Structure formats: structure tokens, C-alpha cells
Amino acid sequence: MRLRKPDWFSRWSLLAAAVAICGACTSTPVTPEPAPSEPTVVTPSVFVATAAERDADSESLPSLGAYLYGEILVADGCVYVTTEGFDDRVLPVFSFGAAEWRDGALWYYGTRYENGDAVRLSGGQLPTSRSSLWRETYSVPLSCPVPIVWVATDMIPFESE
């Protein structure tokens, strides 16, 4: 003979299962994560000319063994050097990754330079008549007037005597 469980047992089991399922339905709702936003692109307020690529061709450039003494000048959204040796501003072009505009100053290999600071630049002048070459080799916006371009291989603070 087969034993049969009382009818009340199956009813309570069914009720307990229903409560457990409904309890799971009333749990704290999951808050959806906000959709990722587009990355913010920060455009510097001042442009620093640099080589467009890490291995810019320096073999075809003029002699880079000269010095340029002058002062940092920030004008028209570009970094220049003014000097008594030239009538116009000089646009220094730095090595790829060597210089940037940050926190209101020019940073060159970790050294901060501000508008008006006296500097000595090693390097050489690049004739602007070769504009097609240097515009492709160096990252210089058309908004920066460039009567004289100086390929800077080094820059240090300079104190005139």
C-alpha cells in the first residue's frame, strides 16, 4: 500500500514556493549604468609646434649646430621666440613629444617656461621656402604665422649678463 501525504502539505509547499518566487520579483531593482559619453577632447589654448612623427627626417635639414637667444613670446595662440637677431618672430619647432602647452606655460622635457622667459635654443633655421617639406614634417597649424622657423634640438633657460 502506498502512503499518501496529506493534502495540506502539498498546499503549503505550493504556497511557500509562490512566496519565494514573488519575493524575488520584489527585490531592489537594478539601476542601469549611464551610457558612456564621448571622450572630452581638450584643445590647448596655445599651440606648440612639434615634429609630426617620432622619426621626422632631420637629414635634409640645414645645419643644426647654431644657437638662438631670445625670449618666449605667446601671441596669436602660438609659442614663438623673439630675438634681436631677427626682425620677426621665430617659430621654434620641437622634437616629437618634447614640448607641450600645459597649465598656462610651455613645458619642455619637464622644465616650465613662461611668456617672457629668456632661453637659448640649439638647432638651426629652416627656410620657409621649403614650406611643403616642413609643413608635412612638422605639426604647425596654418593659423600660426611663421616667417622664420627654428628646428630646436634643445632649449635651456638663459640669463643675459
Secondary structure, DSSP 8 states (H G I E B T S, - for coil): ------HHHHHHHHHHHHHHHHHHHTS-----------------SSB--EESSTT---TTS----EEEEEEEEEETTEEEEE-TT-SS-EEEEB-TTTEEEETTEEEETTEEE-TT-EEEEEEEEE-GGGHHHHHHHEE--TTS--SEEEEEEEEEE----
